[in-house]
Amino acid sequence: MQSVYAFIQSKNTDLGKEEKFLSSSMENMYNLYLTLVSLLVEVQKTAEEQLTLSQKKYLATNEEKNPKRKFIDNPILQQLVNDTVLAEKLENRHISWELDEEYVKIIYRAILESDLYKEYMAKEATDFKDDKKLILDLYQKVIAPNEKLYEYIEDKKLTWVDDLPLVNTLLVKMIKKLKKDAPEDYFHPSLFKDQDDKIFASELFKKTILNDERIQQEIEGKTPNWDTDRIAELDAILLKMAICEFLKFPSIPVKVTINEYLEIAKEYSTPKSSIFINGILDKLVKEYEANNTLNKSGRGLM
């Protein structure tokens, strides 16, 4: 959607350039995932550094000399800290918090001040379930909602703010499903399900642009005239992308297409846009069904 919008707004004729940006933005989503995972690593390292400094104090208290290592030794954090493949990926992609240590410290302080941390540290003993729950709760209630972290992500990459909810959801699901005997590569999901998944966005982008005139004809007569402001343009783009899926992607179920674009409209357009788009797509589907022009194949396509 963003790439189609950008291409139209720029009045550019270089389809390949925008396609490369689209591919790069998808790859950067994986960088965002690695950045957030590595934040957990840096928080653990910061905790260990602070503990070491406290022990070296000239007038250290007994508690500082013999601190609790429960958080530092949390098995989920330890798995990430000792993940050599993760470390290699971070190095290869030049992902580091070294120049942004203040954000790590902000998150660490927020953790220390949280009741979640205090209650966990107060327990005499914990099992893997407790350890996992702490990391999950801290991520959901302390780390992900942190405004300073959001500002950092917003400034770091143009597309990351839009990717953030999806990446956060993925990371939360992964922590929830983590088992004590999880494989070493557990925190290394593939960005794409398969090759078809990888090329889908690119194909959708190109086919929407290249078939713009035909798709526009499909819309004409079925919509009221919309204004030429940005919101209306987004509605038009979403309609065109959905129609492109109807006509050019036979393996995608009609209901899936409609549901996806209604969700996108709710997120990016006006409150009434999803109702508007749903009405137009519903009319088109009935017309296609009557004319037998949907050309869908596979299971569960209607």
Beta strands, then each sheet from edge to edge (+ up, - down):
end
